[in-house]
Amino acid sequence: MAISKSLAALFAVAFLAALLGAPQAPLAEAARSEANSAALKQIIDEARENCRSVEGGIFSVGEGAIHDVDVSGDGEPDVIVDSAGFNCTTAASFWCGSGGCMLSVVIDGEGYGFLTQGWEIVDLYNYRVLLLAVHGMECGGSNVRKCVRAEVWSEGAFRSPGRE
């Protein structure tokens, strides 16, 4: 029996995604810790106030801005806040620019910020890896140069080459 090229390609993509560690499904919001909830509230309140400070703007959080997902690898939900999903009626590009948008990762009630053009969590071996599409300047070029940074949570901090 012959398999069409498109069906074979689909199987190949599915196999590679499984091999590389497809992104994990978000964890339930109900499992969010008090510390992470408080940090999330602080991030949202600050964004709301920043929006309001620009001609009385009205702030809203769009779908896909808040993610409950295990980043630290401890099996407990952490919180990722992607400001690309923030909206302000008086400042369309308040949280994003040519370098990307602010991404806040909350682990054990502490927030860690990254400027990114996109992100994904993948499993590699026994590591939870935060992949960040970053500005080309981080790879010695301009914004048109493609550049990705990988961050792993270890010993209470994010770790990647070139960071202490």
N, C-alpha and C positions, 0 to 999 in steps of 0.2 A: 504494500500500500504506500503510495507516494504522499508526502506531506508538502503542502504548498510552501513557497518561500516565506510568505507573510506569517504563516502559522509557525514555521521554524524560527523566524526572527522573534516572534512573541515569546516562544519557549526560551530562547537564548537570553532575552532581556529578563524574564522572570528568574531564570537560573542565576544570572549575574547579580540581581537584586538580593536573592537569598544568600548567595555566596559572600557578597560584600556587607551584608547586614542591612536589610531594608529598615527604614525608619520605624520606630516603635509607636504603637498606638498611644495616645494620651491617656494618662491615668485619671481617675475620677476626681473632680473638683472637691467632692466631699472629704477626700482623704488629705486635703491640704492642711498642713500644720498651722497652729496659731501664729507662730513666728513668721512663716511665709505669707500668711494672710495679712498680717500687719505690714510687712514690707511691701506687698502688692498694693495695699490701700495707700501707703505713703507715695509710691510711684504714681498711682492714678491721681491722687489728690494734687501732687506737684504739677503733673501735666495739665490738670483742669485749671489750676491757678495760673500757670504760664499762658494758657489759651485765653483765660479771662483778662489777663493783663494787656492783651492786644485788642484794644477797642471793644472790650466786653464780649469777646468771642465765646461761643457756646461749644463745649467740648463733648465728644462722644468717643466711645471705644468700639471700633468696628469688629466684625467677626474675624477670628483668626489672630487677634492681637494678644490673647492670653492663652498660654499652653501649660497644662499640668503634665509634666513628663519627668521621668527619672534621668537626670543629667549626671549626678554624682556616682551612680552605680550602686547605691545602697538599697535599691528596691523601693524607696520612698519617693513620693512625688516632689519634685522641685518645680519652680515656676519660671517660665520664660515669658517675658513681656516684649513683644515686637512692636516698637513705636510706629512701624509702617502702617499699622492698623488704627492709629490715633487720628482723629479728625477734629479740626478747629474751624469754625465758620469764618474766622477773620485772618487765618494764617495757614494757607494750604501746604506750605513746606516747612512748618515749624520744627519738626523732628527729623527731617531727612534733607540730604543735600547730595552733591555729586559723589561724596565718599560713602554714602549709604544712609542707613537709619540706625538709631540707637536701639540696641538689643540689651535688655536687662535680664540677667539670670539670677534667680533668688534661690540660694541654698542655705538651709538652716537659719533663715531670717536675714541673711546678709545678701546685699545686692552687688553684682559684678556687671560692669558695663562694657559693651563692645560696639564699635561702629562697623556695620556690615551691610553689604548689598544683598545678602541672602544667607540663609543658614539651614542646617539640617543636623539631626542627631543620628548617628549610625553606630552599630556595634562592630568593633574590629578586635578579633581575638576575645579577650575578656574585658576590653575597654569600652566605655561609653564615650564617644568622640563627638565633640561639637565642631562641625565644619562651618567655617565662615568664609563667604565670598567677600574679599576685602578690596579696597582701592589698590590699583596697580602700583602706587608709590611704595607699598609694603614689599613689593618685589622688585624695586629699583626702576620703575617705569612711570607711566602716566595712567590715567583712568582707563585707557583702552587696553592696557596689559591685564590679562587674566591672572588672578592671584587668589589662592585659597590658603587659609590658616586653619590648623587643627589644634584644638584645645582639649585636654583631658583633665578631669578632676582627680587629684591625688594629694594625699597628705594635707587636706584642708585648703587647697588652692588650685587654680587652673594652671596647667603645665603645658608648655610647648617649647620647641627649640628656640634658644635665644632669650628665654625668660628665666629668671632665677627662682 
